[in-house]
Amino acid sequence: MPGMRMIVLGALLAITGGLTGYGLYNRLFSEKAVINAVSSPIESPEKQDRSIPDRLPDITLANRDGRPTAIRSFDARILVVNFWATWCAPCRREIPLLRQLRAERGRSQGLEIVGVAVDFRDAVLAYADRIGLDYPLLIGEEDGLEALDAFGVPNAFPASVFVDREQRIVAVKLGELHADEAAFILDRVHDVNENKLDLSMAKQQIARKLQELASLRARQQAEGDAARVGSANPGH
């Protein structure tokens, strides 16, 4: 498909399905744009290749039944819009966490998760049915990529957008969402909703915390790699 973009997540991306899966992937994403996914909140405009809007953009994609559904139609006190694809390993890994968060915070804090699958419809429906994915899904191919543009999200999967009750975008997390990151962001959005925290202060706190957690994970990974190398070469 001319005009499509290949979306690759550096070290985080894993393409599965052998030659058949690669052929499907290559048909949908035909232009090469390789980036590394990082933990990131909303950054200042001068640090972005594109602008993340202040509020939930007005986009419409097909739901599971094929009906056009506006992203703004989800009336939630906290909305998480999660961009993903079936061939993306980090996307698949974080789905159980998203389901858990919805179960734990849906009733108490009004959290809703909406998965936006930028992938072929048949593949998405088959995968969602197989794993019992129970939160709302919107599905798109070219229009899914246009939704990424509308959100100002870089060409990377997964990406999670956190939105408050006034449909203001509070934070964007690029790369796999971890439980500690999700808990901190959702607590800050909840505080904003309860008028306990100013929106700009919430963004600052989230930025600092995500950077702190990303640095901690990087150190732990480096230490783990060093330990494995040491155990494999005990005489060195």
Secondary structure, 3 states (H helix, E strand, C coil): CCCCEEEEEHHHCCCCCHHHHHHHHHHHCCEEEEECCCCCCCCCHHHCCCCCCCECCCCEEEECCCCEEEHHHCCCCEEEEEEECCCCHHHHHHHHHHHHHHHHHHHHHCEEEEEEEECCHHHHHHHHHHHCCCCCEEEECHHHHHHHHHHCCCCCCCEEEEECCCCEEEEEEECCCCHHHHHHHHHHHHHHHCCCCCHHHHHHHHHHHHHHHHHHHHHHHHHHHHHHHHHHCCCC
